[in-house]
């Protein structure tokens, strides 16, 4: 490799790293202050740079939010895809999906908060229509999984499947509001505790 090419690749890697840092900062600002209240200047201030310097990496706050959300969703669906393709039973699939959900929260907590708080508003823009597609896909995945669990005799047939879906969805993803990376319990530990409460209850035997 020539020195010129090596230098070019090093510069590209440094720029990519800086871009990732700026996105992480933007995600934290969006999550804590809200998308509408966040300006490019606020993100730049949080990153310790001039507002104009941020435009070297992103043309707007919409571009930042788009990349934050699409990266989170792409990684989440890739993880879910591996679970769904594994040929597990319905119960084992449910457990694995919940674990992957908490891993997503661990990796992308600010993005999850942004998604929860702002997706309804953002999805009115054509640029963010994929948020609605992801929501529909998510619901279809869960309802299909719950139906399969009933058919396999793993889940109760007398409970409303839409209510179960909403209970699990809301209970799991609201954890992004309080979850802390590196806390007393890992993402996997919390997932196991949640699953014990979902599937076994909290009543002593």
Rosetta silent file (secondary structure, phi, psi, omega in degrees, C-alpha in Angstrom):
SEQUENCE: XXXXXXXXXXXXXXXXXXXXXXXXXXXXXXXXXXXXXXXXXXXXXXXXXXXXXXXXXXXXXXXXXXXXXXXXXXXXXXXXXXXXXXXXXXXXXXXXXXXXXXXXXXXXXXXXXXXXXXXXXXXXXXXXXXXXXXXXXXXXXXXXXXXXXXXXXXXXXXXXXXXXXXXXXXXXXXXXXXXXXXXXXXXXXXXXXXXXXXXXXXXXX
SCORE:     score description
SCORE:     0.000 S_00000001
   1 L     0.000  133.046 -178.062    0.000    0.000    0.000 S_00000001
   2 L   -74.003  153.904  177.639    1.351    3.390   -0.969 S_00000001
   3 H   -57.430  -37.455 -179.299    1.860    6.076    1.708 S_00000001
   4 H   -64.205  -43.486  179.541   -0.703    8.287   -0.040 S_00000001
   5 H   -67.265  -38.652  179.304   -3.353    5.566    0.041 S_00000001
   6 H   -62.673  -42.555  179.112   -2.509    4.739    3.641 S_00000001
   7 H   -64.719  -39.361 -179.540   -2.909    8.372    4.630 S_00000001
   8 H   -64.720  -41.652  179.284   -6.209    8.606    2.745 S_00000001
   9 H   -68.530  -36.702  177.090   -7.578    5.532    4.495 S_00000001
  10 H   -64.692  -39.830  178.004   -6.411    6.822    7.857 S_00000001
  11 H   -65.514  -41.608  179.207   -8.174   10.132    7.218 S_00000001
  12 H   -64.010  -40.724  179.685  -11.362    8.335    6.168 S_00000001
  13 H   -66.025  -40.173  179.422  -11.275    6.168    9.282 S_00000001
  14 H   -65.195  -40.781  179.577  -10.748    9.194   11.506 S_00000001
  15 H   -66.182  -40.345  178.208  -13.628   11.012    9.860 S_00000001
  16 H   -63.462  -39.987  178.102  -15.891    7.972   10.260 S_00000001
  17 H   -64.805  -42.109  178.310  -14.933    7.748   13.915 S_00000001
  18 H   -65.801  -38.358  178.600  -15.642   11.415   14.475 S_00000001
  19 H   -61.822  -42.152  178.937  -18.962   11.075   12.668 S_00000001
  20 H   -63.581  -39.990  177.891  -19.939    8.203   14.978 S_00000001
  21 H   -62.744  -43.045  179.903  -19.019   10.302   18.022 S_00000001
  22 H   -65.339  -38.976  177.522  -21.146   13.200   16.790 S_00000001
  23 H   -64.486  -39.749  178.320  -24.103   10.892   16.153 S_00000001
  24 H   -63.132  -40.782  177.557  -23.806    9.494   19.674 S_00000001
  25 H   -65.232  -45.735  179.074  -23.826   13.028   21.052 S_00000001
  26 H   -59.408  -41.841  179.884  -26.792   14.012   18.882 S_00000001
  27 H   -60.868  -42.095  178.637  -28.724   10.931   20.037 S_00000001
  28 H   -63.644  -40.841 -179.564  -28.182   11.891   23.680 S_00000001
  29 H   -68.054  -44.112  177.236  -29.348   15.455   23.033 S_00000001
  30 H   -58.468  -43.516 -176.459  -32.429   14.288   21.093 S_00000001
  31 H   -67.812  -38.586 -174.872  -33.304   11.836   23.866 S_00000001
  32 H   -85.756  -32.529 -174.313  -32.881   14.316   26.717 S_00000001
  33 H  -109.509  -13.267 -177.896  -34.244   17.502   25.137 S_00000001
  34 L    92.134  147.751 -176.003  -36.647   16.213   22.481 S_00000001
  35 L   -64.782  -46.742 -176.098  -36.307   16.340   18.729 S_00000001
  36 L   -64.079  -36.017 -177.695  -38.284   19.560   18.153 S_00000001
  37 L   -80.577  -11.750 -177.455  -36.386   21.450   20.854 S_00000001
  38 L   -87.269  131.453  174.907  -33.004   20.323   19.578 S_00000001
  39 L  -113.974  164.847  176.072  -31.124   22.539   17.164 S_00000001
  40 H   -58.918  -38.494  178.754  -27.919   21.919   15.273 S_00000001
  41 H   -59.876  -41.095  179.668  -26.305   24.504   17.562 S_00000001
  42 H   -64.309  -39.560  177.520  -27.309   22.509   20.654 S_00000001
  43 H   -65.481  -43.684  179.487  -25.758   19.357   19.223 S_00000001
  44 H   -61.781  -42.713  178.704  -22.615   21.257   18.288 S_00000001
  45 H   -61.429  -43.231  179.493  -22.389   22.776   21.768 S_00000001
  46 H   -64.437  -30.782  179.980  -22.745   19.356   23.366 S_00000001
  47 H   -85.934   -8.467  178.783  -20.010   18.052   21.069 S_00000001
  48 L    76.138   30.889  179.438  -17.749   20.997   21.865 S_00000001
  49 L  -130.979  167.516  175.809  -17.530   22.294   18.307 S_00000001
  50 L   -73.220  149.820 -178.639  -18.804   25.276   16.352 S_00000001
  51 H   -56.838  -40.922 -179.443  -22.212   24.944   14.760 S_00000001
  52 H   -64.218  -29.466 -179.156  -20.792   25.378   11.282 S_00000001
  53 H   -67.055  -29.345 -179.342  -18.335   22.538   11.842 S_00000001
  54 H   -66.058  -30.834  179.962  -21.199   20.087   12.313 S_00000001
  55 L   -69.233  -12.187  173.785  -22.360   20.759    8.751 S_00000001
  56 L   -66.817  -27.009 -177.534  -19.084   19.272    7.552 S_00000001
  57 L  -105.884  -33.695 -175.402  -20.519   15.896    8.610 S_00000001
  58 L  -138.795  141.766 -177.727  -24.320   16.346    8.381 S_00000001
  59 L   -86.953  -10.461 -178.229  -26.507   18.655    6.321 S_00000001
  60 L  -169.913  167.889  175.315  -29.323   18.889    8.901 S_00000001
  61 H   -71.512  -26.020  175.159  -30.650   17.546   12.172 S_00000001
  62 H   -60.600  -40.974  178.885  -33.046   15.417   10.092 S_00000001
  63 H   -63.733  -39.000  178.314  -30.030   13.631    8.617 S_00000001
  64 H   -65.582  -47.986 -179.874  -28.665   12.958   12.075 S_00000001
  65 H   -62.032  -39.652  179.306  -31.983   11.611   13.375 S_00000001
  66 H   -60.245  -47.757 -178.359  -32.400    9.505   10.237 S_00000001
  67 H   -68.391  -38.316  178.375  -29.009    7.856   10.641 S_00000001
  68 H   -61.067  -49.242 -176.243  -29.486    7.320   14.373 S_00000001
  69 H   -71.844  -42.682 -178.017  -32.876    5.647   13.948 S_00000001
  70 H   -66.980  -36.064  177.289  -32.096    3.635   10.820 S_00000001
  71 H   -64.429  -46.362  177.496  -28.886    2.265   12.366 S_00000001
  72 H   -58.533  -49.101 -176.794  -30.752    1.193   15.498 S_00000001
  73 H   -68.489  -39.438  178.837  -33.577   -0.448   13.542 S_00000001
  74 H   -61.124  -43.518  179.904  -31.289   -2.154   11.035 S_00000001
  75 H   -69.096  -39.129  178.892  -29.260   -3.744   13.837 S_00000001
  76 H   -62.322  -47.309 -178.186  -32.388   -4.704   15.781 S_00000001
  77 H   -69.315  -31.116  175.090  -34.000   -6.403   12.782 S_00000001
  78 H   -64.135  -41.772  178.355  -30.763   -8.184   11.896 S_00000001
  79 H   -66.632  -44.171  177.259  -30.686   -9.618   15.435 S_00000001
  80 H   -61.497  -39.621 -179.334  -34.353  -10.582   15.290 S_00000001
  81 H   -59.693  -41.213  178.829  -33.787  -12.183   11.902 S_00000001
  82 H   -63.678  -37.786  178.133  -31.100  -14.457   13.308 S_00000001
  83 H   -66.754  -48.340 -175.941  -33.487  -15.538   16.079 S_00000001
  84 H   -66.205  -27.241 -179.936  -36.417  -16.140   13.746 S_00000001
  85 L   -86.190   -2.588 -173.653  -34.247  -18.153   11.355 S_00000001
  86 L   -81.660   -9.767  178.062  -32.896  -20.407   14.105 S_00000001
  87 L    72.930   29.158 -178.865  -35.866  -22.801   14.065 S_00000001
  88 L   -81.160  164.718  172.838  -36.553  -22.493   17.793 S_00000001
  89 L   -66.268  166.381 -179.631  -39.821  -23.268   19.542 S_00000001
  90 H   -60.681  -44.373 -179.230  -42.220  -20.376   20.082 S_00000001
  91 H   -64.704  -44.729  179.303  -41.291  -20.035   23.751 S_00000001
  92 H   -65.086  -34.772  177.139  -37.554  -20.138   23.042 S_00000001
  93 H   -65.756  -44.646  177.775  -38.052  -17.629   20.236 S_00000001
  94 H   -58.071  -46.172 -179.474  -39.941  -15.286   22.558 S_00000001
  95 H   -61.431  -43.589 -178.395  -37.188  -15.523   25.135 S_00000001
  96 H   -67.145  -37.134  178.840  -34.483  -14.860   22.542 S_00000001
  97 H   -66.030  -40.606  178.085  -36.374  -11.889   21.069 S_00000001
  98 H   -64.281  -42.155  177.410  -36.736  -10.312   24.507 S_00000001
  99 H   -60.448  -45.772  179.822  -33.011  -10.788   25.148 S_00000001
 100 H   -65.112  -31.411  177.146  -32.163   -9.180   21.805 S_00000001
 101 H   -64.205  -43.573  178.247  -34.508   -6.305   22.620 S_00000001
 102 H   -69.604  -32.449  174.403  -32.610   -5.546   25.801 S_00000001
 103 H   -64.920  -36.428  176.259  -29.320   -5.833   23.954 S_00000001
 104 H   -64.414  -41.309  176.685  -30.652   -3.228   21.513 S_00000001
 105 H   -61.851  -41.064  179.778  -31.519   -0.965   24.426 S_00000001
 106 H   -61.860  -43.369 -176.641  -28.015   -1.467   25.797 S_00000001
 107 H   -79.995  -31.675 -169.987  -26.376   -0.543   22.481 S_00000001
 108 H  -132.897   40.666 -174.285  -28.799    2.174   21.369 S_00000001
 109 H   -53.729  -50.708 -179.920  -30.565    3.533   24.456 S_00000001
 110 H   -61.246  -36.237  178.152  -30.816    7.185   23.285 S_00000001
 111 H   -65.197  -38.067  178.001  -32.020    6.024   19.856 S_00000001
 112 H   -64.460  -43.033  177.756  -34.710    3.899   21.505 S_00000001
 113 H   -63.006  -43.497  177.033  -35.887    6.891   23.559 S_00000001
 114 H   -59.289  -45.039  179.658  -35.909    9.029   20.417 S_00000001
 115 H   -60.838  -46.590 -178.156  -37.907    6.349   18.605 S_00000001
 116 H   -63.872  -43.459 -172.820  -40.430    6.024   21.417 S_00000001
 117 H   -83.285  -27.760 -168.278  -40.943    9.743   21.909 S_00000001
 118 H  -122.244   -7.238 -172.703  -40.732   11.048   18.360 S_00000001
 119 H   -62.537  -36.713 -179.974  -41.540    8.311   15.841 S_00000001
 120 H   -61.790  -43.097  178.640  -45.218    9.271   15.562 S_00000001
 121 H   -70.764  -46.452 -176.749  -44.284   12.849   14.700 S_00000001
 122 H   -64.048  -35.063 -175.439  -41.322   11.976   12.498 S_00000001
 123 L   -66.929  -11.109  174.899  -43.272    9.384   10.519 S_00000001
 124 L   -72.566  -15.411  176.496  -45.458   12.142    9.074 S_00000001
 125 L   -90.887  138.366 -179.101  -42.433   13.039    6.947 S_00000001
 126 H   -57.847  -32.525 -178.897  -41.814   10.910    3.861 S_00000001
 127 H   -61.135  -29.014 -175.368  -38.189   10.574    4.862 S_00000001
 128 H  -110.370   20.149  178.621  -39.205    8.691    7.988 S_00000001
 129 L   -60.826  -24.169 -179.810  -41.997    6.520    6.588 S_00000001
 130 H   -62.890  -18.814  176.457  -39.826    3.478    7.315 S_00000001
 131 H   -65.875  -39.678  176.773  -40.695    3.976   10.984 S_00000001
 132 H   -66.616  -39.925  178.298  -44.305    3.016   10.236 S_00000001
 133 H   -61.492  -41.608  179.812  -43.127    0.013    8.230 S_00000001
 134 H   -66.202  -40.249  178.709  -40.998   -1.123   11.160 S_00000001
 135 H   -61.946  -43.975  178.588  -43.911   -0.713   13.590 S_00000001
 136 H   -64.511  -43.362 -179.715  -46.183   -2.841   11.404 S_00000001
 137 H   -62.571  -39.991 -179.793  -43.486   -5.451   10.937 S_00000001
 138 H   -62.777  -47.584  179.901  -42.865   -5.548   14.691 S_00000001
 139 H   -63.399  -43.745  179.025  -46.531   -6.087   15.503 S_00000001
 140 H   -61.507  -40.160  178.758  -46.898   -8.781   12.842 S_00000001
 141 H   -60.666  -47.218 -176.831  -43.830  -10.604   14.182 S_00000001
 142 H   -69.151  -43.127 -179.408  -45.170  -10.651   17.729 S_00000001
 143 H   -64.394  -39.376  177.026  -48.745  -11.627   16.870 S_00000001
 144 H   -63.999  -41.394  179.609  -47.495  -14.451   14.650 S_00000001
 145 H   -64.935  -42.285  179.348  -45.169  -15.653   17.409 S_00000001
 146 H   -66.131  -39.537  175.709  -47.950  -15.607   19.996 S_00000001
 147 H   -61.476  -42.002  179.954  -50.278  -17.528   17.660 S_00000001
 148 H   -64.615  -38.060  179.087  -47.564  -20.122   17.112 S_00000001
 149 H   -64.271  -38.287  176.429  -47.068  -20.419   20.853 S_00000001
 150 H   -65.100  -44.320 -179.725  -50.763  -21.119   21.365 S_00000001
 151 H   -62.248  -33.655 -179.953  -50.697  -23.718   18.583 S_00000001
 152 L   -83.362   -5.453 -178.827  -47.678  -25.394   20.204 S_00000001
 153 L    79.989   12.971 -178.162  -49.399  -25.412   23.590 S_00000001
 154 L   -88.384  -29.231 -177.155  -46.768  -23.130   25.104 S_00000001
 155 L  -119.273  150.405 -179.991  -48.982  -20.049   25.626 S_00000001
 156 L   -65.122  139.564 -179.527  -52.478  -19.696   27.032 S_00000001
 157 L   -90.847  -11.501 -175.178  -55.249  -19.513   24.458 S_00000001
 158 L   -88.031   -4.098 -179.942  -57.698  -17.633   26.705 S_00000001
 159 L   -98.172  144.519 -179.810  -55.729  -14.364   26.740 S_00000001
 160 L   -68.729  122.554 -173.563  -56.129  -11.685   24.089 S_00000001
 161 H   -67.877  -33.276  178.364  -53.034  -11.861   21.909 S_00000001
 162 H   -66.580  -38.473  177.462  -53.080   -8.123   21.066 S_00000001
 163 H   -65.676  -41.273  177.880  -53.150   -7.282   24.769 S_00000001
 164 H   -61.609  -46.557  179.870  -50.248   -9.659   25.411 S_00000001
 165 H   -57.096  -48.225 -177.878  -48.278   -8.100   22.564 S_00000001
 166 H   -65.948  -36.493  178.876  -48.838   -4.566   23.852 S_00000001
 167 H   -63.253  -49.495 -179.044  -47.974   -5.583   27.406 S_00000001
 168 H   -65.361  -46.084 -179.568  -44.673   -7.155   26.413 S_00000001
 169 H   -56.076  -52.304 -175.096  -43.809   -4.370   23.942 S_00000001
 170 H   -69.948  -38.022 -178.150  -44.469   -1.553   26.369 S_00000001
 171 H   -66.473  -40.571 -178.834  -42.953   -3.272   29.384 S_00000001
 172 H   -72.036  -53.651 -168.294  -39.708   -4.090   27.596 S_00000001
 173 H   -76.118  -22.649  176.334  -39.065   -0.916   25.621 S_00000001
 174 H   -66.623  -16.595  178.536  -40.007    1.561   28.355 S_00000001
 175 H   -60.826  -21.431  178.698  -36.913    0.244   30.149 S_00000001
 176 H   -60.869  -23.308 -178.229  -34.861    2.520   27.895 S_00000001
 177 H   -73.646  -21.240 -179.250  -35.999    5.427   30.078 S_00000001
 178 L  -125.076  -12.362 -176.469  -34.171    4.083   33.115 S_00000001
 179 L   -63.574  141.076  175.850  -31.657    1.545   31.823 S_00000001
 180 L  -128.417  123.974  176.533  -27.980    2.361   32.387 S_00000001
 181 L   -61.069  133.392 -179.840  -25.155    0.650   30.548 S_00000001
 182 L    80.598   14.291  179.537  -22.773   -0.923   33.055 S_00000001
 183 L   -74.823 -172.236 -176.153  -25.370   -0.914   35.822 S_00000001
 184 L   -59.919  -36.785  178.178  -25.857   -3.509   38.547 S_00000001
 185 L  -113.756  136.442  177.070  -27.672   -5.840   36.145 S_00000001
 186 L   -74.172  169.106  177.234  -26.576   -6.482   32.567 S_00000001
 187 H   -58.104  -41.512 -179.839  -29.015   -6.332   29.664 S_00000001
 188 H   -66.997  -38.493  178.359  -29.136  -10.136   29.630 S_00000001
 189 H   -62.663  -44.448  179.758  -29.761  -10.287   33.388 S_00000001
 190 H   -64.297  -40.994  178.197  -32.660   -7.847   33.113 S_00000001
 191 H   -58.967  -43.605  179.922  -34.100   -9.793   30.189 S_00000001
 192 H   -63.361  -39.676  178.194  -34.036  -13.002   32.247 S_00000001
 193 H   -65.491  -43.670  178.146  -35.799  -11.268   35.156 S_00000001
 194 H   -60.674  -45.238 -178.705  -38.452   -9.868   32.813 S_00000001
 195 H   -62.617  -38.155  177.512  -38.974  -13.262   31.219 S_00000001
 196 H   -61.599  -40.411  179.019  -39.395  -14.872   34.632 S_00000001
 197 H   -71.184  -39.881  177.973  -42.121  -12.335   35.439 S_00000001
 198 H   -60.641  -51.273 -166.079  -43.791  -12.718   32.004 S_00000001
 199 H   -93.059  -26.513 -175.994  -43.780  -16.461   31.942 S_00000001
 200 H  -117.099  -19.617 -177.555  -43.811  -17.549   35.584 S_00000001
 201 L    83.363  178.060 -178.918  -45.234  -14.563   37.471 S_00000001
 202 L  -110.113   -0.074  179.539  -44.055  -13.145   40.795 S_00000001
 203 L   -74.006  132.682  178.476  -46.242  -15.225   43.093 S_00000001
 204 L   -67.581  141.918 -179.496  -44.260  -17.593   45.287 S_00000001
 205 L   -77.299    0.000    0.000  -44.973  -21.254   44.626 S_00000001
